Amino acid sequence: MEKQFRYGLTILLSSVAILQFIQVIWRYILQAPLMGLDDILIYPTLWLYLLGSVNASREDTQIKANVLDVFLKTDRSKLSVRIVADIMTVIVSAWLTTWAWDYFRYAFRVWKETPTIYLPTFYAECALFLGLLFMTLFGLQHLVRNIRRFMLLGSKPVTTSLHEANEGSA
């Protein structure tokens, strides 16, 4: 799955860069705006943004401020804080996913089109629901993994490090 994300995000990023480059050339060098390019740019830009967020959620590399880790001494206490954070992540992302589902249904029902070249915007708007759904699922996966690590640490001496716990669960 990592390879698909890497290639997909690379293609999306390249297409956004190329389309923006074309727009700059046409608008500022040739002094002739290319009509409809803004309509087309909506699709790869939204999908890039949301799939990038999904990828960060999948890899568990989102920006975090693990301030409590400085004050906590044991791996068990650090893992407890991670579990609480994962629970809050799943709750908030599931809540946002329900809102995105309502918007997804609305976008499908209304079937809006872009103003210049009349492309259906549904294919860009559905990225919100799908992205949040996958972020929720990956958050749930990390929660289950961290609960398993916590249980594993509970059956071993308190001096066991998280690194050793990871090797035992693999």
N, C-alpha and C positions, 0 to 999 in steps of 0.2 A: 504494500500500500504506500510505503514511503516513496518509491520510485514514481508512482502515478501522481502523487501530490507534487513531487519535485518537477516533473515534466509539465503537468497541468499549470502550475503556478508560473513556470518559466514561459510557457506559451502565452498565458494571459498577460504577464508583465511585458513581454516583447510586443504583443499586439497593441497594448496601450501606448507604449513608447513609440512604436512605428506610426500609429494613427495620430498621435500628438505631433510627431515630427512632420508628417504630411500636412497637418493643419497649419503649423507654423510656416512651413514653406509656402503654401498657397496663400495664406492670409497676409503675411508680412513681407515676403519677397516678391511674390507674383501679384500682390495687391488684389486678389480675387478670392473671397471666402468660399470655401467648399461647403456647399449646403448639404446638410444631413449627416456630416461627420460627427457632430455632437450627439445626434441620435444613436449612432452606431457605437460611440465610445461608452455609452451608459452600460452596455452589456458586459464587456470584459472588465470594466472598472468595478462594478458591483460584485461580480463573481470573484475577481481577484481579492477584493477586500474581505469578503466573507469566507472564501476558501483559505485565505491566509490566516484568518482567525481560527478556523476549524483545524488547520494544520498546527497552529500553536497550542490549541487545546489537545490535540492528539498527542503531540510530543511533550505536553505539560511544560511548555517553555514560555507561558504568558509572563508578563511583567508582574512580579510579586514583591511585596515588601515584607519579608520574613523577619520583622523586627524582634518578635518574641524568641526566635531561635538564639539570639544573643544572650538572653537571660535564662533560657532553659538549659539544664545541664545534661539530662539523660535523653537518649534517643527515643525512649518511650514517651516522654512528655512532648518532645518535638513532633512525634508522629501523632499524638493526640490533637495537637493544634492543627496539623495538616488535615486530619479527619474532620474536624469541625469546619475548617475552611472548605473542604470538599463538599460537605453537606450543604453549606450555604451556597456554594457554587451551583450545585444541582438544583436546589430550590429556586434560586433566582433565574437560572437559565431555563428551567421548566416553565416557570411563570411567563417569561418573555416568549418562549416558544408557543404558549397558548395564544398570546396576543398576535404573534406572527402567523399562526394558523388562521385566526380570524381575518387578518389582512390578506393572506393567501387566497382564502375563499372569496373575499371581496374583489381582489384583483382578477380572479378567474371569472367572476360573475359580470363585472363591469367591462373587462377586456379593453382597457385604454390603449391608445396608440400614440406614438411619438408625434410631435407637432409638424415635423418637416417631411419625413418620408413614410410616415404612417406604419412603422413597425410596431407589433404588439409589445407593450411594456411588460406583460405578464412574465415573459421569460427572464427578465432582469429582476422583477419584483419577487419571484419565487425563490431567489437566492437567499433572501432573509429567513424565510421559514426553514429551508433545507439546512442552511448554515447553523441556525440556532438549534435545530433538532440534533445535528451531529455533535455540536458543542455540548449539549446536554448528555448525549450518550457517552461521549468521551469523558465528561466529568463524572458520570456514574461509574465508568470503568476505572478511573483513578481512585474513586471512593472505595470501591470493592477491593482494589489492589492494596490500598493503604490499611483497610480494615484487616485484610489477611496478614499484612506485615505486622500490624499491632498484635494480632493473635499469636503470631510466630514469636514475637518478642516476649509475649506473656509466658510462653512455655520454655523460654531460655533464661539464663541469668541476665540481670539488668545491665550488665556490662557489654552485652552484645551490641555491635554497631549496626547501623542501618545497612551498611555495605554487606555484612555477613548475613543479615536477614534477607537481602535481595538474592544472594547466592543460594540460600536455602529454599526460597520460593520458586526459583527458576527451573 
